Amino acid sequence: MFPRPYDVVERAYLRLLHREIDEVPTHVAIIQDGNRRYAREQGRDAPDGHRAGADTTERVLDWCADLGIAELTLYAFSTENFERPDEELDPLFDLLEAKLLEFADADRVHDQGVCIRAIGDVERLPPRVRDAVAYAERRTADNDRFRLNVALAYGGRNELLSAARDIARDVDNGALDPDDVDVDAVERRLYDRPVRDVDLIVRTGGDERTSNFLPWHANGNEAAVYFCAPYWPEFSEIDFMRAIRTYQSREESWQRARTERAVALVHAAAEVELAEARRVAGRLRDRLPDIDTDALSSAVPGDDPGGDSERVD
């Protein structure tokens, strides 16, 4: 059976995207939005959408491995998600538990050297999910080629607020000097921070906001952001490569801007030095009238030998 024309074009476009990419982010963070809306449009229940989204997660891990991305953080469950009804939460917790256990034992996870860990207020999760988190972290602890952070019961503002409270408490009891409050002091008090700052945030589902996700590591690093319309279960490799291209374009733009700023700074510094040299030459001409003014002027670029140079007394 011959492939459909659309499939042929899609594969050709994907190959083109791969050829265009020569710089990839080290750490990608994804807001997996649209699972429930996808299920509704398919005439199915919310848990079906979450299960379909879990399949996408597995594919994304493969795409990251192919590109050499070192770290991926997935926004799997926010603190706001606790407000959902029990009939939706229970199947979601069941899925989280099952997938964590499955990933922890999967050959592909160990073949790719994936180390799994959870970030967030994990203690708020049901015991069965906490046990699955502990098992996945323990089972993959020795893997060191790729890090998968699963954000569970995560809220960026809560994370920063908790860190601020810990710092205030340590300062108050004398365990921390106020002058020692720096970036490292904050990061040591975050949930269980990702090793690297975030280079690229991807959000599926059509909303253009980052929803309180990793504000310290992503927004603080001015991460590139890519918003796309497909729901998470529909997120394709083409969508992923477009996101990577957005990161690369942003990096290239930054490189150009940094180069332009550096050139402008050099020119500005040179103009200051030249102006100072002219002022010194002017003073010498005033104070040493017998000096060879032609020789002096020729040593200062821009002066007119023998002319009426501007003097600054």
C-alpha positions as CSV (number, residue, x, y, z in Angstrom):
1,M,0.0,0.0,0.0
2,F,1.4,3.4,-1.0
3,P,1.8,6.1,1.7
4,R,-0.7,8.9,1.6
5,P,0.6,12.2,0.1
6,Y,0.1,13.9,3.4
7,D,2.4,11.4,5.2
8,V,5.1,11.8,2.5
9,V,5.0,15.6,2.9
10,E,5.0,15.3,6.7
11,R,8.0,13.1,6.7
12,A,9.9,15.4,4.3
13,Y,9.1,18.4,6.4
14,L,10.3,16.6,9.6
15,R,13.6,15.7,7.8
16,L,13.9,19.4,6.8
17,L,13.4,20.5,10.4
18,H,16.0,18.1,11.6
19,R,18.5,19.4,9.1
20,E,17.8,23.0,10.2
21,I,18.6,22.3,13.8
22,D,22.2,22.6,14.9
23,E,21.8,23.9,18.4
24,V,19.5,22.2,20.9
25,P,18.5,23.2,24.5
26,T,20.0,21.4,27.4
27,H,16.9,21.5,29.5
28,V,13.3,21.5,28.1
29,A,10.2,21.9,30.3
30,I,6.7,21.0,29.0
31,I,3.3,22.1,30.2
32,Q,1.2,19.1,29.1
33,D,-2.1,20.9,28.6
34,G,-5.3,19.7,26.8
35,N,-5.7,16.1,28.0
36,R,-9.3,16.6,29.2
37,R,-10.3,18.7,26.2
38,Y,-8.9,16.1,23.9
39,A,-11.0,13.4,25.6
40,R,-14.2,15.5,25.5
41,E,-13.8,16.1,21.7
42,Q,-13.3,12.4,21.3
43,G,-16.5,11.7,23.3
44,R,-14.5,10.0,26.0
45,D,-13.9,10.6,29.8
46,A,-11.0,12.7,31.2
47,P,-9.0,9.6,32.3
48,D,-8.9,8.5,28.7
49,G,-7.3,11.8,27.8
50,H,-4.7,11.4,30.5
51,R,-3.8,7.9,29.3
52,A,-3.4,9.2,25.7
53,G,-1.2,11.9,27.1
54,A,1.0,9.4,28.8
55,D,1.7,7.8,25.4
56,T,2.9,11.2,24.2
57,T,5.2,11.4,27.1
58,E,7.0,8.2,26.1
59,R,7.4,9.5,22.5
60,V,8.9,12.8,23.8
61,L,11.5,10.9,25.8
62,D,12.6,9.2,22.6
63,W,12.8,12.6,20.7
64,C,14.9,14.1,23.5
65,A,17.3,11.1,23.4
66,D,17.6,11.4,19.6
67,L,18.5,15.1,19.9
68,G,20.9,14.8,22.8
69,I,18.8,16.9,25.2
70,A,20.0,16.2,28.8
71,E,17.0,17.1,30.9
72,L,13.2,17.2,30.6
73,T,10.7,18.5,33.2
74,L,7.1,17.6,32.8
75,Y,4.3,19.5,34.5
76,A,2.3,16.4,35.4
77,F,0.2,17.7,38.4
78,S,-0.1,21.2,39.8
79,T,-1.2,22.3,43.3
80,E,-4.3,23.7,41.6
81,N,-5.2,20.2,40.3
82,F,-6.2,19.1,43.9
83,E,-9.3,21.2,43.4
84,R,-10.7,18.8,40.8
85,P,-13.5,16.3,41.7
86,D,-12.5,13.0,43.3
87,E,-14.0,11.1,40.4
88,E,-11.3,12.7,38.2
89,L,-8.5,12.7,40.7
90,D,-8.6,9.0,41.6
91,P,-8.1,7.7,38.1
92,L,-5.4,10.3,37.6
93,F,-3.5,9.2,40.7
94,D,-3.9,5.6,39.5
95,L,-2.3,6.5,36.2
96,L,0.5,8.4,37.9
97,E,1.2,5.4,40.1
98,A,1.1,3.0,37.2
99,K,3.3,5.0,34.9
100,L,5.9,5.7,37.5
101,L,6.2,2.0,38.2
102,E,6.2,1.2,34.5
103,F,8.9,3.7,33.7
104,A,11.0,2.6,36.6
105,D,11.2,-0.9,35.2
106,A,11.2,-0.2,31.5
107,D,14.3,-1.4,29.6
108,R,14.2,1.7,27.3
109,V,14.5,3.9,30.4
110,H,17.6,2.1,31.6
111,D,19.0,1.8,28.1
112,Q,18.8,5.6,27.7
113,G,20.2,6.2,31.2
114,V,17.1,8.0,32.4
115,C,17.2,9.2,36.1
116,I,13.6,9.9,37.3
117,R,12.8,12.2,40.1
118,A,9.8,14.2,41.4
119,I,9.8,17.9,42.1
120,G,7.0,19.5,44.1
121,D,5.2,19.0,47.4
122,V,5.1,15.3,47.1
123,E,3.9,14.7,50.6
124,R,0.5,16.0,49.6
125,L,0.0,13.1,47.2
126,P,-1.8,9.9,48.2
127,P,0.5,7.2,49.8
128,R,0.4,4.9,46.8
129,V,1.7,7.7,44.5
130,R,4.4,8.6,47.0
131,D,5.5,5.0,47.1
132,A,5.6,4.9,43.3
133,V,7.7,8.1,43.3
134,A,10.1,6.6,45.8
135,Y,10.4,3.4,43.8
136,A,11.1,5.2,40.5
137,E,13.7,7.4,42.1
138,R,15.4,4.5,43.8
139,R,15.3,2.3,40.8
140,T,16.8,4.8,38.4
141,A,19.2,6.6,40.8
142,D,22.3,5.3,39.2
143,N,21.3,6.4,35.6
144,D,23.2,9.5,34.6
145,R,22.7,10.2,30.9
146,F,19.3,11.9,31.0
147,R,17.2,13.4,33.8
148,L,13.4,13.3,33.8
149,N,11.8,15.6,36.4
150,V,8.2,14.9,37.0
151,A,6.5,18.0,38.6
152,L,3.9,16.6,41.0
153,A,1.9,18.8,43.4
154,Y,4.0,21.6,42.0
155,G,3.4,25.3,42.2
156,G,6.1,27.8,41.4
157,R,4.9,30.6,43.8
158,N,4.5,28.1,46.6
159,E,8.1,26.9,45.9
160,L,9.5,30.4,46.1
161,L,7.4,31.3,49.1
162,S,8.6,28.2,51.0
163,A,12.2,29.0,50.2
164,A,11.7,32.6,51.4
165,R,10.2,31.4,54.7
166,D,13.1,28.9,55.2
167,I,15.6,31.7,54.6
168,A,13.8,34.1,57.0
169,R,13.6,31.3,59.6
170,D,17.4,30.5,59.3
171,V,18.3,34.2,59.5
172,D,16.1,34.7,62.6
173,N,17.6,31.8,64.5
174,G,21.2,32.8,63.5
175,A,21.8,29.8,61.2
176,L,22.2,32.1,58.2
177,D,23.8,35.5,57.9
178,P,21.7,38.0,55.9
179,D,24.8,38.9,53.8
180,D,25.1,35.2,52.8
181,V,21.6,35.2,51.2
182,D,22.5,34.6,47.5
183,V,21.4,32.5,44.6
184,D,22.8,29.4,46.0
185,A,21.1,29.9,49.3
186,V,17.7,30.2,47.5
187,E,18.3,27.2,45.3
188,R,19.2,25.0,48.2
189,R,15.8,25.6,49.6
190,L,13.7,24.9,46.5
191,Y,11.7,21.7,46.4
192,D,14.4,19.5,44.8
193,R,15.7,21.7,42.1
194,P,16.5,20.6,38.5
195,V,20.2,20.4,37.9
196,R,20.1,23.0,35.1
197,D,18.3,26.2,34.4
198,V,15.5,25.8,31.8
199,D,16.3,26.8,28.3
200,L,12.9,26.2,26.6
201,I,9.3,26.0,27.9
202,V,6.7,24.3,25.7
203,R,3.0,24.6,26.3
204,T,0.4,22.6,24.3
205,G,-3.3,23.1,24.2
206,G,-3.5,26.7,22.8
207,D,-3.1,28.8,26.0
208,E,-0.3,31.3,25.9
209,R,0.8,31.4,29.6
210,T,3.4,29.6,31.7
211,S,1.0,28.9,34.6
212,N,3.4,29.4,37.5
213,F,5.8,26.8,36.1
214,L,9.5,26.9,37.2
215,P,9.6,30.7,37.7
216,W,13.1,30.6,39.2
217,H,14.7,28.3,36.7
218,A,12.9,29.2,33.5
219,N,11.8,32.9,33.8
220,G,14.9,33.7,35.8
221,N,16.9,32.3,32.9
222,E,14.7,34.1,30.4
223,A,13.9,30.8,28.7
224,A,12.5,30.7,25.2
225,V,8.8,29.8,25.2
226,Y,6.9,27.9,22.5
227,F,3.0,27.8,22.6
228,C,1.2,25.5,20.2
229,A,-2.4,24.6,19.6
230,P,-2.4,20.7,19.6
231,Y,-3.6,19.1,22.8
232,W,-1.0,17.1,24.6
233,P,-2.2,13.7,23.2
234,E,-1.9,15.2,19.7
235,F,1.6,16.7,20.2
236,S,3.8,15.5,17.4
237,E,7.5,15.3,16.6
238,I,7.0,18.1,14.1
239,D,5.5,20.3,16.9
240,F,8.5,19.4,19.1
241,M,11.0,20.3,16.4
242,R,9.3,23.6,15.8
243,A,9.8,24.3,19.5
244,I,13.5,23.5,19.2
245,R,13.7,25.8,16.2
246,T,12.2,28.6,18.3
247,Y,14.9,28.1,20.9
248,Q,17.6,28.1,18.2
249,S,16.2,31.3,16.6
250,R,16.1,33.0,20.0
251,E,19.7,31.9,20.7
252,E,20.9,33.2,17.3
253,S,19.1,36.5,17.9
254,W,20.7,36.8,21.3
255,Q,24.1,36.1,19.9
256,R,23.7,38.8,17.3
257,A,22.4,41.2,20.0
258,R,25.3,40.4,22.3
259,T,27.8,40.9,19.4
260,E,26.2,44.3,18.5
261,R,26.3,45.4,22.2
262,A,30.0,44.4,22.5
263,V,30.9,46.3,19.3
264,A,29.0,49.4,20.5
265,L,30.7,49.1,23.9
266,V,34.2,49.0,22.3
267,H,33.4,52.0,20.1
268,A,32.1,53.9,23.1
269,A,35.2,53.1,25.2
270,A,37.4,54.1,22.3
271,E,35.7,57.5,21.9
272,V,36.1,58.2,25.6
273,E,39.8,57.4,25.5
274,L,40.2,59.5,22.4
275,A,38.5,62.5,23.9
276,E,40.7,62.2,27.0
277,A,43.8,62.0,24.8
278,R,42.7,65.2,23.0
279,R,42.2,67.0,26.3
280,V,45.6,66.1,27.6
281,A,47.2,67.2,24.3
282,G,45.4,70.5,24.5
283,R,46.7,71.2,28.0
284,L,50.2,70.4,27.0
285,R,50.0,72.8,24.1
286,D,48.8,75.5,26.5
287,R,51.5,74.9,29.1
288,L,54.5,74.1,26.8
289,P,54.3,76.6,23.9
290,D,57.7,75.6,22.5
291,I,56.7,71.9,22.0
292,D,56.5,70.5,18.4
293,T,52.7,70.8,18.0
294,D,52.7,69.0,14.7
295,A,54.3,65.9,16.2
296,L,52.0,66.1,19.2
297,S,48.9,66.4,17.1
298,S,49.9,63.6,14.8
299,A,50.0,61.3,17.8
300,V,46.3,62.0,18.6
301,P,44.0,60.6,15.9
302,G,41.5,63.1,14.6
303,D,43.4,66.3,15.4
304,D,44.2,68.7,12.6
305,P,48.0,69.5,12.7
306,G,48.6,73.1,13.0
307,G,44.9,73.9,13.1
308,D,42.6,75.3,15.7
309,S,42.0,72.2,17.8
310,E,39.4,72.5,20.5
311,R,40.8,72.9,24.0
312,V,39.3,72.0,27.3
313,D,40.9,73.9,30.2
